[in-house]
Amino acid sequence: MSRAIVLDTGPLGLVTNPKFSAESVACVQWLQVHITSGSRVIVPEIADYEIRRELLRASKTKGLSRLDDLAKSLEYLPITTNAMRQAAKLWAQARQQGQPTASDKTIDGDMILIAQSMTLAIPDTVIATTNVGHLSRFIIAELWQNIAPR
């Protein structure tokens, strides 16, 4: 079974950004290497939502088009009831341990991302991110640059 790489908002935003900074170009190249090597690269719906809402707010049509194209070309992971229930458990667990990942009044997209990744039930799953902090307490997460192809 191939590795599953779940894209967090950081790398997803980089690869869909029409302004080609050195970092966004590097991220696009990194993504292509993983696709070519046979990794399952997955766009989770929560990350799509978080990127999409900002692109819509700022009327960034090129970014929206790139996001739509990427979501069509890669595997897309919809939010399910199972994922939302798992996210609620994780949210409660983090607070019970005194280590919340967001304020009590937020929906906490990180917990939904973690839960979505868990529902894949693939042993070799990693979340590609720009901020490992909260995620790595619950699931394997790495800076996208540190995830080497296999």
N, C-alpha and C positions, 0 to 999 in steps of 0.2 A: 504494500500500500504506500502511496506517495505521501509526502509531507503536505500538510495544510498550512498555508500562511494566510492569516486573517488580517486584513488591513485596518488599522486604526485611522483616525482622522488625519493625523500628521502626514503619513505617507500617501494617503488617499488625496489629500489636498495638494501635495507636491506633484503627484503624477497627473492631476487634472488641471493644474495651473497653466494657463496659456502663456504666461510670462516665463521665459526660459532662464531661470537663475541657474547658477552652477549646481546648487543643491537639487533643484527640480529635475535637471537633466540627469544628474547622478542617480536619482531615485527612479526615473523612467528606465535607465539602463539596467539598474538593479532588478527592477520588475521583469524586464524582458529576459534577463538571464535566468530568473526563477521559472518563468513560463516555459522557456526553451528546455530547461533541465527536467521538466515534468512535475514541478510542484503544483499543487492545487492552490491557486491564489483566489481568495474569496473576499468579496465586498459585502460586509454585513450591513443590513438595512439601517441600523442605528448610526453607523458612520456616514452612510449616504445621506441620511436625514440631517445630521449635524453640519455636513459640508453644504448640502443643497440649500438649507434655510439661509445660510449666510450669502451664498451666491444669489439667491432670489432677492434678499434684502438689498444687496448692493447692485442689483440689475446686471450681473456679470454673465451675459449670455454665452460668451465663448467658454467660460469655465463650466457652465451648465451643460453645454453641448459635449464637452470632453468627459464630464461625469457620466452623462447618459451613454456615451459610446463605450466607456470603460465598463459600466455596469452590464452592458449587453455582451461584451466580449469576454468577461470573466464570470466566474461562478458567483451568483448573487444569493445571499442568505437572508430570507425574510424573517421578520420577527414573528415568533409563534407564542401561543399561550404557554407552552412548556418553558420557553426561554424567559418570558416575563415572570413566571412563578419562581424560576430559579434565581432570577435577578432580585426578586423581593426577599428571598431567603438570604442571599449574599448581603444585601443591604442591611437586613436586620442583624445578621451575624457580625458584620463590621462594627455596627453600633454597640452591640452587646460586648464586644471586645474593646470598646473605647477607641476604635480606630476608623472612624467614618471616612469615606473617600470624597464626600461632598456634604454640603449643608443639608439639614433635615428636610428642607422645603423643596429641594431639587429632585428631579426625576433620576438623576445619577446615570448618565449615559455609559459611564465606565462599567457599572454593574450589568447593564444590559449587554454591552459588548462582551464581557466575560461570560455571561450566561449563554449568549448566542454561540460563542466559541465552544463552550462545554457541550452544547446540544449536538455538536457534530459527532461526538464520541469517537474521535480519531486520536489514537495514542500520540501520534507525532504532529501535534498542532502547536503553532506559535503565533502570538499576536505581534505583528510588525508595528512598531510605534515610534514616536519621538519622545515619549515620557514613560519609562518603565515603572516608576514609582508605585502607584496604587494597583496597577494590573498584576504585577508580579507577586503580590501577596496571595493571589487566588488562582493564577494560571501562568503558564510559561509565556513570558513576554520579553522581547528583545528590541533594542534599537534596530531599525530596519537595516542600517549599514552593517550591523554585526551578524546578520543572518546570511550565512554563506550557502551557496547552492550545494546540492549533494549529487 
